[in-house]
Amino acid sequence: MSTPAVRLPGGRSADPGEFRKAMGLFPTGVTVVTAGRGERTEAVTASAVASISLDPPLVLVSLRAAGRLPAAIDGAGGFAVNVLAADQERLSALFAARDRPRGVAALERLGGTVGASGHVVVAGAVLSLECRTEHRYPGGDHVLFLGRVLAVHAAEPVKAPLVHHRGAYHRLHHLDD
């Protein structure tokens, strides 16, 4: 049974708090998006990531416009998307915080590996995508980055991803065997 749609008079938008709560019902993977290396390392936890195209390979990342990472991506010309494993909850929480580490401290906490693109690739991640920025779009209080995937790094053996749903972390148990 579905809930009927409600049309708001005058073309108004849905309440941001209600929208956030509703979107929390949609389970998502958890990523750490990185840009730069060494003293210029920036990273943030993000769940608004989507595969857009296979040919060419493109991904879309949505980041808070007022955050530090959009400027870092602009300066670096690209970024890496690191899909976290189920055992990386602490890393997700660390890079979701406003006072998250940056620079060398961030690089060290993320495992110290820099990919060929010059961006940090998270140690122990399910997969990492090294990307060059193709386009940047405004998206309300966020910025949307469309990245061309230059390199793919997948864990062997396949690892269970970290999943976020209704404000909490979860595991896909069938992959833990």
N, C-alpha and C positions, 0 to 999 in steps of 0.2 A: 504494500500500500504506500503510495507516495503522497507527500504533502503538496497541496495545491499552491501554485505560484501566487504571490501577492504583488500586485502592481502598486507602486507608490505614486501618489498624485504629484503632478507637476514635474515629472521626470527626475525626482530625487533619487539619490543612491541609498542603498541599504546602510544601516548603522555599522560603522567600522568594527565595533566590539562584537556585534552579532555575526558579522561576516567572518571575523577571525575565529570565533567559536565554531561556526559552521564548517569552515575550511579545516579545522582541527579534526573533523570526522573523516577527512581524506588521508589515508596512510601514505607517507612519503619516505623515500630513502633519505639518508642523512649524509651530507657531503661537507668537506672543508675545501673551500675555494682559496687558492693561493696565487700570489703574484710576486715576482721578484725573488731575490736570493740575498744571502748575507745580511748586511745592515738594512737592506731595502725589502726584506721579507715582510709581507702582510698576509694575513689569513683570517677567514671568518667561516663559521658554520652556516650552511645554507641548505634549505630543502627545496627551494623553487628552482629546479634544474630539469631540463627536458631534452631528450633527443629530438632533433628537428628534421634532419635529412641524412640519408645514407650516401647520396652522390650529388654534391660533395658531402663528406661527413661533417655535420654541424650540430652543436649543442647550444641551448639557451640557458643563461643564468640570470636570475633576478636578484639584485642586491640593493640594500637600503641606500638611497642617494646621498644621505648625509654621513654615511660611514666612511671609513678610511680606504676600503678596498677599491671603490670605483676610480679614485685618483691614481692608485697604484697600478691598476690595470691599464688605465690610459697612458701612464708613463712607461710601462713595460711593453705595451702593444700586445699583450696576451695574458693568459692565466692557465692554471691547471685545476681541474675538477677531480677531487679525490673522494670516492664513495667509501664511507667508513664501514668497517666490519663490526659485527655484533659485540665484539670485545673492546670497542673503542668509544664507549659511552663517555668516559672521563675526558677524552680528547675533544669530543663534540661539545661537552659542557664548557671546557676551558676556552674554546674558540668562539663560543656563543656569548661570552661575557664581554661587557663594555671595556673592562680593564684587561683584556686578553693580551698576551705577549706579542711583541713585534720585533723585527730585526733578528739578530742572531739568537736571541732567546726563543723566538717563535720557530726559527729554523731547527734548533736543537730539540724542542718539544715535539716537532713533527717528524723527527727521525733523521734529519740532516742530509737527506738526499735531494739533489737538484737534477732535474731532467735536462735533456738536450735543448729544450726551449728556454732554459734559464729560470724555470719556476720550480718551486718545491713540490716534490712528489712524496706523498705521505707513506711512510714505512708501515707495512701491515694492512694497507687498504685493500678492499675487495678489487677495486680497479682505479686507475688514474688516467685522465685524459689531458694531454698537453695541447693547448689551443692557442691560435693566433686570433686576435680580435678581427672579425669581419665587419661588424656593425655595432653601433651603440644607439639605443633608443630610450627616450624618456618613458617612464611608466608610473605616473603619479608620484608617490613618495619613494619609488624605486627607480633603478636604472636597469635596463635589459641589455645584456651583452650576448651577441651571437658570435660564437667562436668556431673557427674551422679546426677540426681535430687533426693534429699533426702526428701524434703518437698515442698509442694505447698500451697500457701496462695492466695486465690482469693477473691476479693471484693464482698460483698453482700450489696445491689444489684449490678449487673454488671454495670461497669462504662465505659464510652467511652474512648478509648485510645488516646494518643497524637500521631499524625502522622507527619512525616517530608517528604516533597516533594518539589523539585526545590528550595532548600535553605530556606524554610519557614515552619512554623508549620501549621497544618490543623486539622480539627475535622471531625469525622464521624457523621454527623448530625442525621442520623436515630437512633443512640443509645442515643441521648440526650433527647428523649421524656420520 
